Amino acid sequence: MTIRTRTLGTTGPQVSALGLGCMGMSALYGDADRAESIATIHAALEAGVTLLDTGDFYGMGHNEMLIGEALRSAPAARREQALVSVKFGALRDPDGGWSGYDGRPAAVKNFAAYSLQRLGVDHIDVYRIARLDPDVPIEETVGAIAELIEKGYVRHVGLSEVGAETIRKAAATAPIADLQIEYSLISRGIEASILPTTRELGISITAYGVLSRGLISGHFTADRQLAVNDFRAYSPRFQGENLQHNLNLVEALRKIAEQKGVSVAQIAIAWVLAQGEDIVPLIGARSRERLTESLGALDVVLDDADLAAIEEAVPADAAAGERYAAAAMAHLDSER
């Protein structure tokens, strides 16, 4: 396996072709093993993964502290190669509830100060608001990040889950390295207007949810019991008839994967990789075993016939259920 590299837009850094999304090591997917999480980050760095993605609200700062611990205990050469992408702006309460988003310039700088401390770094490589604050123009939020860049605390501006109009406004304010947004075989909404816009403007995509939160990993079963602190217990795509419909799509995909001699997860990740050099999939592995499987996608070569077969098995818009519950969908500028 060889870790290839891709560049985040025309202004951003060179990163590994796969990044590691660390959210599940702290929140939203049930309990996680801290030692295994750190070992997984170390294994990813050792394999050549350079991009680590987090949010300051994942576990209310827990995820940033976890990454900070992993970086401090990694060999110096591996630590120096790591690039950290941070999302900010989500407001939480002590019960774990969500209270909206804050993109005011003063709040941006406040969030950054805490993130730098928790991560134990002197700069953040890519900084982005997690969702558009409807009460603050994106130009003001991006402008605040640009000021942090001038002072050396941030290297590049990113965006997250915003639509084409917002992308254009942000790009007119400061150079944008990339847009982080959900993209997978069963979440292809960006193809209509968002992806053409980012390509026009030279902005890359860091794609999260490439396995749709494990739904199309090949490992999820209809009888799996989810913990109350697992986001998927309330996600529309994991409920009742929706779940069975979506798992039927996975079985169709499994047949193609078996013909290729690879796993379902590997072919699903390989499909995202094949959509363009401007797309960097984030893999949400929480264990070294899942990490190894996901990295194997880099060795999967899909020709035109393979891609046609995959899209016939899992057509665009084939998934049943929205990707978030209604309340969360309301915050997605990318869906407007």
C-alpha positions in Angstrom: 0.0 0.0 0.0 1.3 3.4 -1.0 -0.2 6.6 0.5 -0.6 9.0 -2.3 -1.0 12.7 -1.8 -3.5 15.3 -2.9 -3.5 19.1 -2.5 -6.2 21.0 -0.8 -7.3 23.5 -3.4 -5.0 25.9 -5.1 -4.0 27.6 -1.8 -3.9 24.7 0.7 -1.3 22.2 1.8 -0.4 18.8 0.3 -2.1 16.0 2.3 -2.4 12.3 2.2 -5.1 11.0 -0.2 -7.0 9.7 2.8 -7.5 11.7 6.0 -8.5 10.4 9.4 -11.7 11.7 10.9 -11.4 11.4 14.7 -14.9 12.4 15.8 -16.0 8.8 16.6 -13.1 8.5 19.1 -14.9 10.9 21.4 -18.6 11.4 20.6 -21.8 10.4 18.8 -21.0 6.7 18.1 -21.2 5.2 21.5 -18.3 4.5 23.9 -14.8 4.5 22.6 -11.5 3.0 23.9 -9.0 5.9 24.6 -5.9 3.7 24.3 -7.1 2.1 21.0 -8.0 5.5 19.7 -4.5 6.9 20.3 -3.0 3.7 18.9 -5.1 4.2 15.8 -3.9 7.7 15.3 -0.3 6.6 15.8 -0.9 3.7 13.2 -2.4 6.2 10.8 0.6 8.6 11.1 3.0 5.6 10.7 1.2 4.5 7.5 1.6 8.0 6.0 -1.7 9.6 6.8 -1.1 13.3 7.4 -4.6 14.9 7.7 -6.3 14.6 11.1 -9.8 16.1 11.3 -11.6 17.1 14.5 -14.1 19.6 15.9 -13.7 21.6 19.2 -17.2 20.4 20.1 -16.5 16.7 19.7 -16.9 15.5 23.2 -16.8 19.1 24.4 -13.0 19.4 23.7 -12.2 15.7 24.4 -11.3 15.0 20.8 -8.9 17.8 20.6 -7.2 16.7 23.8 -7.1 13.2 22.6 -5.4 14.3 19.3 -3.0 16.4 21.4 -2.0 13.5 23.5 -1.5 11.3 20.4 0.7 13.9 18.8 2.8 14.4 21.9 3.4 10.7 22.2 4.1 10.1 18.5 7.7 10.0 17.1 8.9 13.5 16.3 9.0 12.8 12.5 5.4 11.6 12.5 4.2 14.4 14.7 5.7 17.0 12.4 4.0 15.5 9.3 0.5 15.8 10.9 -1.9 18.5 9.6 -4.8 19.2 11.8 -8.2 20.4 10.5 -10.6 21.9 13.1 -14.2 22.8 13.0 -15.6 25.3 15.4 -18.8 27.2 16.2 -21.2 24.6 17.5 -22.7 25.6 20.8 -23.3 22.8 23.4 -24.7 22.6 26.9 -23.7 20.4 29.8 -26.3 17.8 28.9 -24.8 17.4 25.5 -27.5 19.4 23.7 -27.0 21.6 20.7 -27.8 25.4 20.9 -26.9 26.6 17.4 -23.7 28.1 15.9 -21.6 31.2 16.6 -19.6 32.7 13.8 -19.0 36.2 15.2 -15.4 37.3 14.8 -14.8 37.6 18.6 -16.2 34.0 19.0 -14.0 32.7 16.2 -10.9 34.0 18.0 -12.1 32.7 21.3 -12.7 29.2 19.9 -9.3 29.2 18.3 -7.5 30.1 21.6 -9.0 27.1 23.3 -8.3 24.8 20.5 -4.7 25.7 20.3 -4.4 25.0 24.0 -6.2 21.6 23.9 -4.3 20.4 20.9 -1.0 21.6 22.2 0.0 23.2 18.9 1.1 26.7 17.9 -1.1 26.8 14.8 -4.1 25.1 13.2 -3.6 24.0 9.6 -7.2 24.3 8.4 -9.9 26.2 10.4 -13.6 26.3 9.5 -17.0 27.0 11.1 -18.9 23.7 11.3 -22.2 25.2 10.0 -23.1 28.6 8.7 -24.3 31.0 11.5 -27.5 32.4 9.9 -27.0 35.6 12.0 -23.5 36.4 10.9 -22.4 36.9 7.2 -19.9 34.3 6.2 -17.6 37.2 5.1 -17.2 38.2 8.7 -16.5 34.7 9.9 -13.9 34.1 7.2 -12.4 37.5 7.7 -11.8 36.6 11.4 -10.0 33.4 10.3 -7.9 35.5 7.8 -6.8 37.7 10.7 -5.8 34.5 12.6 -3.7 33.6 9.6 -2.0 36.9 9.6 -1.0 36.4 13.2 0.3 32.8 12.5 -2.4 30.9 14.5 -4.0 29.4 11.5 -2.6 28.4 8.1 -5.6 28.0 5.8 -9.4 28.8 5.7 -11.8 26.0 5.2 -15.6 25.8 4.9 -18.1 23.1 6.1 -21.5 22.1 4.8 -22.3 25.3 2.9 -23.9 25.8 -0.4 -22.7 27.3 -3.7 -23.7 30.9 -2.9 -22.0 30.9 0.5 -18.9 29.4 -1.1 -18.6 32.2 -3.6 -19.1 34.9 -0.8 -16.4 33.2 1.3 -14.0 32.9 -1.6 -14.4 36.6 -2.5 -13.3 37.4 1.1 -10.2 35.2 1.5 -8.5 32.2 -0.3 -10.4 29.0 0.7 -8.4 25.7 0.8 -11.3 23.3 0.9 -14.9 22.5 1.7 -15.7 19.7 4.1 -19.0 18.1 3.3 -20.7 14.7 3.3 -20.1 12.7 0.1 -20.5 9.0 -0.5 -22.2 6.6 -2.8 -25.5 7.2 -1.0 -25.0 11.0 -0.3 -24.3 12.6 -3.7 -26.1 15.9 -3.3 -23.0 18.0 -3.9 -22.8 16.9 -7.5 -25.5 19.2 -8.7 -24.1 22.7 -7.8 -21.6 22.5 -5.0 -18.9 20.4 -6.6 -19.0 22.4 -9.9 -18.6 25.6 -7.8 -15.7 24.3 -5.8 -14.0 23.1 -9.0 -14.5 26.4 -10.7 -13.0 28.3 -7.8 -10.1 25.8 -7.2 -11.4 24.6 -3.8 -11.0 21.0 -2.9 -13.4 18.7 -1.0 -12.6 16.8 2.2 -15.4 14.2 2.1 -16.8 12.9 5.4 -19.3 10.1 5.8 -17.7 8.1 3.0 -19.1 5.0 4.6 -22.3 6.8 5.6 -21.5 6.3 9.3 -20.8 2.6 8.9 -24.1 2.0 7.0 -22.3 1.0 3.8 -19.2 -0.4 5.4 -20.4 -4.0 5.0 -20.2 -4.5 8.7 -23.6 -3.1 9.8 -26.5 -5.5 10.4 -30.2 -4.9 10.8 -30.2 -6.5 14.3 -27.4 -4.4 15.7 -28.3 -2.7 18.9 -27.1 0.9 19.2 -26.3 2.7 22.4 -28.4 5.7 23.5 -25.3 7.9 23.0 -24.9 6.6 19.4 -26.0 9.2 16.8 -27.2 6.4 14.5 -29.9 5.4 16.9 -31.8 8.5 15.8 -30.5 8.9 12.2 -33.3 8.4 9.6 -31.2 6.1 7.4 -30.8 3.7 10.3 -34.5 3.4 11.1 -37.0 0.6 10.3 -37.7 0.1 6.6 -35.2 2.7 5.7 -32.4 0.6 7.2 -33.5 -2.5 5.4 -33.7 -0.7 2.1 -30.2 0.7 2.6 -28.7 -2.6 3.6 -30.2 -4.1 0.4 -28.1 -1.6 -1.5 -25.0 -2.7 0.5 -25.6 -6.3 -0.5 -25.8 -5.3 -4.1 -22.5 -3.5 -3.6 -21.0 -6.5 -1.8 -21.4 -8.6 -5.0 -19.2 -6.2 -6.9 -16.7 -6.1 -4.1 -16.4 -9.8 -3.9 -15.8 -10.0 -7.7 -12.9 -7.5 -7.2 -11.6 -9.5 -4.2 -12.0 -6.5 -1.9 -14.3 -5.5 1.0 -17.4 -3.4 0.8 -15.8 -0.6 2.7 -12.8 -0.6 0.4 -14.8 -0.4 -2.8 -17.0 2.4 -1.3 -14.0 4.4 -0.3 -12.3 3.7 -3.6 -15.4 5.0 -5.4 -15.0 8.4 -3.6 -11.3 8.4 -4.4 -12.1 7.9 -8.1 -14.4 10.9 -8.3 -11.4 13.3 -8.7 -8.0 14.3 -7.4 -9.6 17.3 -5.7 -11.5 15.0 -3.3 -9.9 13.7 -0.1 -12.0 11.1 1.8 -12.0 11.2 5.6 -12.1 7.7 7.1 -13.7 7.4 10.5 -11.8 4.4 11.8 -11.9 4.0 15.6 -9.6 1.0 15.7 -6.4 -0.2 14.0 -8.3 -3.1 12.4 -10.8 -0.7 10.6 -8.0 1.7 9.8 -6.1 -1.1 8.0 -9.1 -2.1 6.0 -9.9 1.5 5.0 -6.3 2.2 3.9 -6.6 -0.9 1.6 -8.9 1.2 -0.6 -5.8 3.0 -1.9 -4.8 -0.2 -3.7 -8.2 -0.7 -5.3 -8.2 0.3 -9.0 -11.7 0.9 -10.5 -12.0 1.1 -14.3 -15.0 2.5 -16.2 -16.8 -0.8 -16.1 -16.3 -1.1 -12.4 -17.6 2.4 -11.8 -20.6 1.8 -14.0 -21.4 -1.4 -12.2 -21.2 0.3 -8.8 -23.5 3.1 -9.8 -26.0 0.6 -11.3 -26.0 -1.2 -7.9 -26.2 2.0 -5.9 -27.8 4.7 -8.1 -27.7 8.3 -7.1 -30.6 9.2 -4.7 -31.1 5.5 -4.0 -30.8 5.8 -0.2 -33.9 5.9 2.0 -34.1 8.6 4.6 -32.4 11.9 5.1 -28.7 12.0 6.2 -29.7 13.9 9.4 -32.8 14.3 11.4 -35.0 17.2 10.5 -33.7 19.6 13.2 -30.1 19.1 12.1 -31.0 19.3 8.4 -32.4 22.8 9.1 -28.9 24.0 9.9 -27.4 22.8 6.6 -26.8 25.7 4.3 -25.6 23.0 1.8 -29.2 21.8 1.5 -30.7 25.1 0.6 
